Amino acid sequence: MSDSDFKITLEEQTNNNSLQLYISGELTIENSISIHNYLLNNALEHDSVGINICDSTSIDLSMIQLIIGFIATRNNTGKVTTVEFNIYESDNDIINKTGAIELLSLLQKNQKV
């Protein structure tokens, strides 16, 4: 797998310092370092960040942990982060067996992690 297995597009609104990220494709451990670096280099400083991961072909725990860590980092500075996502049935087994479903529930409710 290579970094070309995922895509990040963004919409930036400078008037209110907000950013909307659309992350799609293969959201697995193989791409987690590149996605992590992208988030740190391009999204940390915005007051408001929305993350949309509804078009992923696959997602694993590394991506869920990465998103939760990103939200926790931003929460510590009082910045707003929202997440919108869909989990495909093929990914449900790992998410349920690991207990990550509880973490995803927090994301959906936009609660602090």
The 8 nearest C-alpha neighbors of each residue, nearest first, counted from 0:
[[1, 29, 4, 2, 3, 30, 25, 27],
 [0, 2, 3, 4, 30, 29, 5, 25],
 [1, 3, 4, 30, 5, 0, 33, 29],
 [2, 4, 1, 5, 6, 0, 24, 25],
 [5, 3, 2, 25, 1, 24, 0, 6],
 [6, 4, 24, 25, 3, 23, 2, 26],
 [5, 7, 23, 22, 24, 8, 3, 4],
 [8, 6, 22, 21, 23, 20, 9, 5],
 [9, 7, 21, 20, 6, 22, 10, 19],
 [10, 8, 20, 19, 21, 11, 7, 18],
 [9, 11, 19, 18, 20, 12, 8, 17],
 [10, 12, 18, 17, 13, 9, 19, 16],
 [13, 11, 17, 14, 16, 15, 18, 10],
 [12, 14, 16, 15, 11, 17, 18, 45],
 [13, 15, 12, 16, 17, 11, 18, 46],
 [14, 16, 13, 17, 12, 46, 47, 45],
 [17, 15, 13, 45, 46, 14, 12, 47],
 [18, 16, 47, 12, 45, 15, 48, 46],
 [17, 19, 11, 48, 10, 12, 47, 49],
 [18, 20, 49, 10, 9, 48, 50, 11],
 [21, 19, 9, 50, 8, 49, 51, 22],
 [20, 22, 51, 8, 7, 50, 52, 9],
 [23, 21, 7, 52, 6, 51, 20, 8],
 [24, 22, 55, 54, 6, 5, 52, 21],
 [23, 25, 5, 55, 56, 4, 26, 6],
 [24, 26, 57, 5, 4, 56, 27, 55],
 [27, 25, 58, 57, 24, 62, 30, 55],
 [26, 28, 59, 58, 29, 30, 25, 62],
 [27, 29, 31, 30, 61, 62, 59, 26],
 [30, 28, 27, 31, 0, 1, 32, 2],
 [31, 29, 28, 33, 27, 32, 2, 34],
 [30, 32, 28, 34, 33, 29, 35, 27],
 [33, 31, 35, 34, 30, 36, 29, 28],
 [32, 34, 36, 35, 31, 30, 37, 2],
 [33, 35, 37, 31, 36, 32, 38, 30],
 [36, 34, 32, 38, 37, 33, 31, 39],
 [37, 35, 39, 33, 34, 38, 40, 32],
 [36, 38, 34, 40, 35, 39, 41, 33],
 [39, 37, 42, 35, 41, 36, 40, 34],
 [40, 38, 36, 37, 43, 41, 42, 35],
 [39, 41, 37, 38, 36, 42, 43, 35],
 [42, 40, 38, 37, 39, 43, 44, 36],
 [41, 43, 38, 44, 45, 39, 40, 48],
 [44, 42, 39, 45, 41, 38, 73, 40],
 [43, 45, 42, 46, 41, 16, 39, 78],
 [46, 44, 16, 47, 17, 43, 42, 48],
 [47, 45, 78, 16, 17, 79, 44, 48],
 [46, 48, 17, 79, 45, 80, 78, 18],
 [49, 47, 18, 80, 19, 17, 79, 81],
 [48, 50, 19, 81, 80, 82, 20, 18],
 [51, 49, 82, 20, 19, 21, 81, 83],
 [50, 52, 83, 21, 53, 82, 84, 20],
 [53, 51, 84, 22, 54, 23, 55, 21],
 [52, 54, 84, 85, 51, 55, 83, 23],
 [55, 53, 23, 52, 56, 24, 22, 85],
 [56, 54, 24, 23, 57, 53, 52, 25],
 [55, 57, 24, 25, 54, 58, 23, 26],
 [58, 56, 25, 55, 26, 24, 27, 59],
 [57, 59, 26, 27, 62, 25, 55, 90],
 [60, 58, 27, 61, 62, 63, 26, 57],
 [59, 61, 63, 62, 64, 58, 94, 99],
 [60, 62, 64, 28, 63, 59, 65, 27],
 [63, 61, 65, 64, 60, 59, 27, 26],
 [62, 64, 60, 66, 65, 61, 67, 59],
 [65, 63, 67, 61, 62, 66, 60, 68],
 [64, 66, 62, 68, 63, 67, 61, 69],
 [67, 65, 69, 63, 68, 64, 62, 70],
 [68, 66, 64, 70, 69, 65, 71, 63],
 [67, 69, 71, 65, 66, 70, 64, 72],
 [68, 70, 66, 72, 67, 71, 65, 73],
 [69, 71, 67, 73, 68, 72, 74, 80],
 [72, 70, 74, 68, 73, 69, 112, 67],
 [73, 71, 69, 75, 70, 74, 68, 76],
 [72, 74, 70, 78, 76, 75, 71, 69],
 [75, 73, 71, 77, 76, 72, 78, 70],
 [74, 76, 73, 72, 77, 71, 78, 70],
 [75, 77, 73, 74, 78, 72, 71, 79],
 [78, 76, 74, 75, 73, 79, 46, 72],
 [77, 79, 73, 46, 76, 74, 47, 80],
 [80, 78, 47, 46, 48, 77, 81, 74],
 [81, 79, 48, 49, 47, 70, 78, 82],
 [82, 80, 49, 50, 109, 48, 79, 83],
 [83, 81, 50, 49, 51, 106, 84, 80],
 [82, 84, 51, 50, 52, 53, 81, 107],
 [83, 85, 53, 52, 51, 82, 86, 54],
 [86, 84, 53, 87, 52, 83, 54, 55],
 [87, 85, 90, 88, 84, 91, 53, 58],
 [86, 88, 89, 90, 85, 91, 57, 56],
 [87, 89, 91, 90, 86, 92, 85, 57],
 [88, 90, 87, 91, 92, 57, 86, 93],
 [91, 89, 88, 87, 92, 93, 86, 94],
 [92, 90, 88, 94, 89, 93, 95, 87],
 [93, 91, 95, 94, 90, 96, 89, 88],
 [94, 92, 96, 95, 91, 97, 90, 59],
 [93, 95, 99, 91, 92, 97, 96, 100],
 [94, 96, 92, 98, 93, 97, 100, 91],
 [97, 95, 93, 94, 98, 92, 99, 91],
 [98, 96, 99, 94, 95, 93, 100, 60],
 [97, 99, 100, 95, 96, 101, 94, 102],
 [98, 100, 94, 102, 101, 97, 103, 95],
 [99, 101, 103, 98, 102, 95, 94, 104],
 [102, 100, 104, 99, 103, 98, 105, 95],
 [103, 101, 99, 105, 104, 100, 106, 98],
 [104, 102, 106, 100, 105, 101, 107, 99],
 [103, 105, 101, 107, 102, 106, 100, 108],
 [106, 104, 108, 102, 103, 110, 107, 109],
 [107, 105, 109, 103, 104, 108, 82, 110],
 [106, 108, 104, 109, 105, 103, 82, 83],
 [107, 109, 105, 110, 106, 104, 103, 111],
 [110, 108, 106, 107, 105, 81, 111, 82],
 [111, 109, 105, 108, 112, 106, 107, 104],
 [110, 112, 109, 74, 71, 105, 70, 106],
 [111, 71, 110, 67, 105, 70, 74, 106]]
